[in-house]
Structure formats: structure tokens, C-alpha cells
């Protein structure tokens, strides 16, 4: 049930999907290599776990943006059930739900931006990978938040203009 929100949005989400797929493959491969090296070859691969951990964080945060885009993110199904039994005016419910989602995405993005800035200013690096700044990892919630704001913002404004068009049509 994927809706087309424009060519540019589709290209961005396609790029995000490629990043998530690559990060998942990297995370899986590093976990597998870590097990093989540790238990079969009895060698320590000290750098595998931090890289696997960071790659998996890309999967989590950017995967959430993809799930929201495809409308397959976790949601409260009780609301869907209640709305099927006792339907409310569909436009009003959609408008309020999309406004709340858009506002929540903005709040998330602002909070995660502040967290990322503080992390970069602290200048911490990974204990194992001394060259890897932790600000990169702590910026992932902000990057995902930007994608949430883009998606929910486009969706909200399309719903708002559609509702406005319906109101103008009913007044005439």
C-alpha cells in the first residue's frame, strides 16, 4: 500500500533503503565472522563488534524511517479496530493523526539534533576504534528524524490541501 509522494521522495527513500541493506549485510557479516574467528579459529577480532554495533544502529534508525514510509511501522491496532466499528469523519481523523505525527517528528528531530551537537562537542571516540568518533553514531537519530519530518510533512500537507479542496467544493 505504498503511495507515491513524488519522484524526489522516492529517490531519497531508495537511497536510504540501499544504505540500510548495506548496513544490515555488513552487520550480519561481521557477526558471523566474529563467531567464526572466536570459536573456530580461536582468534580475537577486536574491531568486529563495534563496527557491527554501529552498522546495526544504521539499520534500526533508518529502517524506522523506511517502515514509516511504507506504513508498516508498529502502530496501535486498537485504533484501527475502533475506527472500523464506529467510523468518524475520515478527513478529520486523518488530519489530526497526520498533524500529531508531523509534530512528533519535529520534536524528535529537534531533540536528537541537540543530542548530536552535544555528542560532537564532547569529542568522544570509540574505546576500541580510536579513530571512530561517537558523534557519528549519536547523529543517527537526527538523520532518521529528518527523514521522518520529510515524510510526515509531505503527507500532512497533502492531506491538508486535500481537506481544504473538499471544504471549498462543499461550500460551492
PAVOMAR-770780 format. One record per residue (C-alpha): x, y, z. Coordinates in nm, 4 decimals, m for minus. Each point is the difference from the previous one (the first is absolute). Example, Ala and Ser with C-alpha at 12.3 -4.5 7.8 and 13.67 -1.06 7.14 Angstrom:
% residues 2
ATOM        X        Y        Z
ATOM   1.2300  m0.4500   0.7800
ATOM   0.1370   0.3440  m0.0660
//
This chain:
% residues 172
ATOM        X        Y        Z
ATOM   0.0000   0.0000   0.0000
ATOM   0.2835   0.2324  m0.0855
ATOM  m0.1071   0.3404  m0.1217
ATOM   0.1990   0.2107  m0.2378
ATOM   0.0979   0.3268   0.1694
ATOM   0.2056   0.1277  m0.2889
ATOM   0.3039  m0.0986  m0.1986
ATOM   0.2497   0.1779   0.2272
ATOM  m0.1332  m0.1676   0.3138
ATOM   0.0139  m0.3396  m0.1687
ATOM   0.3637   0.0534  m0.1009
ATOM   0.0975   0.1013   0.3533
ATOM  m0.1789  m0.2971   0.1533
ATOM   0.1602  m0.2322  m0.2560
ATOM   0.3424   0.1308   0.1053
ATOM  m0.0913  m0.0521   0.3651
ATOM  m0.1090  m0.3562  m0.0779
ATOM   0.3384  m0.0673  m0.1631
ATOM   0.1816   0.1353   0.3076
ATOM  m0.2143  m0.2136   0.2316
ATOM   0.0486  m0.3131  m0.2113
ATOM   0.3755   0.0547  m0.0089
ATOM   0.0165   0.0654   0.3743
ATOM  m0.2037  m0.3138   0.0727
ATOM   0.2234  m0.2116  m0.2224
ATOM   0.3085   0.1468   0.1673
ATOM  m0.1426  m0.0585   0.3487
ATOM  m0.0947  m0.3599  m0.0790
ATOM   0.3359  m0.0723  m0.1645
ATOM   0.2000   0.1451   0.2886
ATOM  m0.2011  m0.1976   0.2564
ATOM   0.0532  m0.3188  m0.1983
ATOM   0.3732   0.0675  m0.0417
ATOM   0.0299   0.0830   0.3692
ATOM  m0.1487  m0.3369   0.0965
ATOM   0.2145  m0.1920  m0.2500
ATOM   0.3212   0.1733   0.1058
ATOM  m0.0711  m0.0306   0.3712
ATOM  m0.1327  m0.3546   0.0300
ATOM   0.1456  m0.1795  m0.3020
ATOM   0.3347   0.1686  m0.0560
ATOM   0.0395   0.1128   0.3639
ATOM   0.1154   0.3458  m0.1114
ATOM  m0.1166   0.3323   0.1336
ATOM  m0.1483   0.2437  m0.2476
ATOM  m0.0267   0.2971   0.2351
ATOM  m0.1265   0.2461  m0.2587
ATOM  m0.2920  m0.2110  m0.1299
ATOM  m0.2468   0.0641   0.2829
ATOM   0.0110   0.3827  m0.0008
ATOM  m0.0389   0.0146  m0.3775
ATOM  m0.2821  m0.2524   0.0120
ATOM  m0.1689   0.1988   0.2753
ATOM   0.0182   0.3281  m0.1939
ATOM  m0.1192  m0.1601  m0.3229
ATOM  m0.2976  m0.1444   0.1857
ATOM  m0.0833   0.3440   0.1385
ATOM  m0.0256   0.1241  m0.3593
ATOM  m0.2436  m0.2841  m0.0657
ATOM  m0.2121   0.0884   0.3026
ATOM  m0.0362   0.3731  m0.0499
ATOM  m0.0138   0.0213  m0.3765
ATOM  m0.2109  m0.3160  m0.0160
ATOM  m0.2570   0.1756   0.2183
ATOM  m0.0210   0.2781  m0.2578
ATOM  m0.0527  m0.2571  m0.2760
ATOM  m0.2673  m0.1791   0.2042
ATOM  m0.1842   0.3281   0.0548
ATOM   0.0204   0.0723  m0.3724
ATOM  m0.1458  m0.3412  m0.0859
ATOM  m0.2633   0.0283   0.2739
ATOM   0.1274  m0.3197   0.1601
ATOM   0.1348   0.1554   0.3197
ATOM  m0.1345  m0.1208   0.3331
ATOM  m0.3317   0.1643   0.0765
ATOM  m0.2844  m0.0379   0.2425
ATOM  m0.2378  m0.2314  m0.1787
ATOM  m0.2744   0.0647   0.2539
ATOM  m0.0596   0.3389  m0.1627
ATOM  m0.0377  m0.1627  m0.3404
ATOM  m0.2499  m0.2454   0.1494
ATOM  m0.2005   0.2743   0.1703
ATOM  m0.0084   0.2156  m0.3113
ATOM  m0.1289  m0.2928  m0.2064
ATOM  m0.2859  m0.0617   0.2474
ATOM  m0.0985   0.3625   0.0480
ATOM   0.1364   0.2066  m0.2856
ATOM   0.0632   0.3664   0.0686
ATOM   0.0241   0.2595  m0.2749
ATOM   0.2973  m0.1429  m0.1877
ATOM   0.1541   0.3326  m0.0995
ATOM  m0.0006   0.1352   0.3550
ATOM   0.1571  m0.3146   0.1464
ATOM   0.2664  m0.0098  m0.2700
ATOM   0.0768   0.3684   0.0440
ATOM   0.0400  m0.0272   0.3787
ATOM   0.2043  m0.3211  m0.0190
ATOM   0.2343   0.1417  m0.2610
ATOM   0.0357   0.3269   0.1899
ATOM   0.0972  m0.1903   0.3155
ATOM   0.2473  m0.2162  m0.1947
ATOM   0.1551   0.3052  m0.1666
ATOM   0.0272   0.1900   0.3302
ATOM   0.1517  m0.3055   0.1692
ATOM   0.2535  m0.0362  m0.2799
ATOM   0.0988   0.3648   0.0386
ATOM   0.0419  m0.0354   0.3768
ATOM   0.2049  m0.3187  m0.0448
ATOM   0.2234   0.1687  m0.2568
ATOM   0.0636   0.3081   0.2136
ATOM   0.0802  m0.2080   0.3094
ATOM   0.2256  m0.2360  m0.1927
ATOM   0.1771   0.2942  m0.1654
ATOM   0.0864   0.1415   0.3427
ATOM   0.1212  m0.3449   0.1091
ATOM   0.2163  m0.0314  m0.3125
ATOM   0.1535   0.3455   0.0459
ATOM   0.0879  m0.0757   0.3617
ATOM   0.1509  m0.3334  m0.1056
ATOM   0.2167   0.1575  m0.2690
ATOM   0.1169   0.2738   0.2377
ATOM   0.0970  m0.2551   0.2665
ATOM   0.2496  m0.1493  m0.2453
ATOM  m0.0285  m0.3582   0.1215
ATOM   0.1374  m0.2841  m0.2104
ATOM  m0.0696  m0.3695   0.0141
ATOM   0.2106  m0.1819   0.2579
ATOM   0.1065  m0.2667  m0.2478
ATOM  m0.0044   0.1950  m0.3253
ATOM   0.1849   0.3092   0.1159
ATOM  m0.0422   0.1656  m0.3406
ATOM  m0.3820  m0.0317   0.0003
ATOM  m0.1774   0.3019   0.1540
ATOM  m0.3145  m0.0886   0.1941
ATOM  m0.1650   0.3157  m0.1299
ATOM  m0.0681  m0.1884  m0.3255
ATOM  m0.2002  m0.2665   0.1794
ATOM  m0.1814   0.2458   0.2221
ATOM  m0.1023   0.1977  m0.3088
ATOM  m0.2021  m0.2927  m0.1382
ATOM  m0.3218   0.0870   0.1903
ATOM   0.0198   0.3496  m0.1518
ATOM   0.0502  m0.1367  m0.3521
ATOM  m0.2989  m0.2306   0.0441
ATOM  m0.1971   0.2926   0.1422
ATOM   0.0666   0.2043  m0.3139
ATOM  m0.1454  m0.2806  m0.2097
ATOM  m0.2996  m0.0233   0.2363
ATOM  m0.0621   0.3746  m0.0302
ATOM   0.0246  m0.0157  m0.3794
ATOM  m0.2373  m0.2920  m0.0297
ATOM  m0.2565   0.1073   0.2606
ATOM   0.0213   0.3639  m0.1138
ATOM  m0.0727  m0.0838  m0.3629
ATOM  m0.2795  m0.2342   0.1059
ATOM  m0.1513   0.2573   0.2391
ATOM   0.0047   0.2843  m0.2517
ATOM  m0.1544  m0.2200  m0.2698
ATOM  m0.2793  m0.0944   0.2399
ATOM  m0.0481   0.3649   0.1010
ATOM  m0.0239   0.1222  m0.3599
ATOM  m0.2372  m0.2857  m0.0841
ATOM  m0.2213   0.0898   0.2980
ATOM   0.0064   0.3666  m0.1006
ATOM  m0.0979  m0.0926  m0.3551
ATOM  m0.2919  m0.2101   0.1317
ATOM  m0.1176   0.2867   0.2206
ATOM   0.0078   0.2429  m0.2931
ATOM  m0.1894  m0.2512  m0.2123
ATOM  m0.2728  m0.0454   0.2646
ATOM  m0.0431   0.3776   0.0418
ATOM  m0.0727   0.0518  m0.3708
//
